[in-house]
Amino acid sequence: MIHIVLVEPEIPHNTGAAGRLAVAANACLHLIEPLGFEIDEKQVRRAGLDYWKDVKLKTWSSWDEFVANPPLPSEQWYLMTTKAKDNYWQVEYPRDCCLIFGAETRGLADSILQSYPQNMIKIPMKENSTRSLNQSTCVGIAMYEVLRQHPELIK
């Protein structure tokens, strides 16, 4: 199973889009607090997320809580960051993996990246074109590379 992990997401519509991707791919969505929004019925309806009830969702109170009891060992984690050297398509993903994304305005904390430098991957971009891509776009790009390698995950 693919685990999509959003660390301190700030924008509800990005989280909603990641949830929709999770449903489409039979993946699990993990949200690590603090969140920049409330996940309640009113907010979910407002964002038009009628599929939200179908999201396999796990919330964590902090990164430390996630690390203490992760869904998979850290060898199966892939941290998306513009600071990585390796491109996402250079990885042979295991069938079960965690795709980890940072907050929209600041990415993953340096302390997280320094703890798992061998797990860092990036989506390449034209130099000096933009700081980063939209978080939910990145989720889709990375998740569908895993599915390309393991199409049985959505059968």
N, C-alpha and C positions, 0 to 999 in steps of 0.2 A: 504494500500500500504506500502511496505517496502521502507524506505529511507536509502540508503547507504551513509554515510557521511565520507569523507576522509579529515582530517584536515592537511593541509600543506603537501600533498603527494610530494615525492621527485623523485620517479622512474616511468617514463612514462609507462613501461610495466606492472607494478602493477596496475596502474590506468586503463590501457587498459583492463586488465583481469577483474577488478572490473566492468568496463563498460559492458563487455561481459556477466558477471553474472547478471547485472542489466537488460539487454535486455532479457535474458533467463527467468527471474523471474518477468518480467513486473514491475520492481522496478525503483526508481528514484535515480540517482547518483548526489550527492552534493559534489563539490570540494571547499574547503575553502583555499583561498590564504594566503600567497604566495605559489605558486607551484614551484617545482624544475625543471620545464620544461615548454615549450610553447605548448599550445593546438592550433595548426594550421593545415591546410590541409596537408602540407608536413610531419610534425611530425606524424600525424595520419596515413598517408599512409605508412610511413617508418616502423611503428610498425605493419603494416599489419592489421589494424583495419578497415576493410571494412564495418563493422556493426556500426561504430561510429555514423553514421547519424541517427541510430535508438535509440540511447541512450537518455533517458529522463534526460537531464543534466541541473543542476543549479549551477552556480558559485557564490561564496560569496567573498567579498573583505577582510573579516576578521572573526574571531570567534565572535567578538562583533556584527557584522552585522547579523550573523546567529542567535545568541541568541536574538537579538532585534525583529526578525520576523521569527521564526522557522516554519517549515512545520507542526510540531506537538508540543503539550505541553511537557515540560521536563519530566513529569511522564512517557512518552512513549519513552524516550531515554535510550539506553543501550550502555555504554562506555566500549569498549574492552581494557583491560589492564592486564598485568601480576601482577599488584599490588592488584587485586581484591581477595576477599575471595570466592565468589560464582561462580560456574561453569555455563557456558552458558546453559547447559541442565536443570538446576534447575529452570529456569524462565518460567512462563506462559506468553508468549508474546501476546500482543494485536494484532489484525489484522493489525492495522496501527502502525508502530514503526520506530524509527530511530536507526540504528546500526552505532555507531560512532567509528572511528579508527584514531589513530594518525600517525604521520610521521614515515616512516620506520626505521630511525636511532635513534629516541628518544621517540616514542610513544606520548601519550597525555600529555600535560603540566600539572604539578602538580596543577596549579591554576584551571584548568578545573576539574580535578579529585576531588580536595577539595571542589569544588562548588556542585558536584553531587555524593557524596560518596555512596548513596543508589542505584545509577544506574550502579555501576561498576560490570562487569562480566569478566570472564577469560575462556580461553581454557586451561585445565590442561596439564601439561607437566611433564615428569620425572624430578625429582629434579636434578639440576646441569648438565642437558643435553645440554641446549642451552638457550641463552638469550630470544629468542622469535621466533615465526613462521613468515613466509612470510606474508605480509599484505594481498595480494589477496587470499591466502589460508585461512586466518582468515575470510575474507569477505564471502567466500564460505561456510565455516563451520557454521558460525552464521546465514547466510541467509537461508541456507537449513534447519536449525532447526526451524526457523520461518515458512518456507513452510511446514515442516512436521506437524506442529501444525495447519497450515491454508492452506491446499492444494487448497482450492477454489481460492486462490490468482493467480494461474497460469492457471485456466480453461478458 
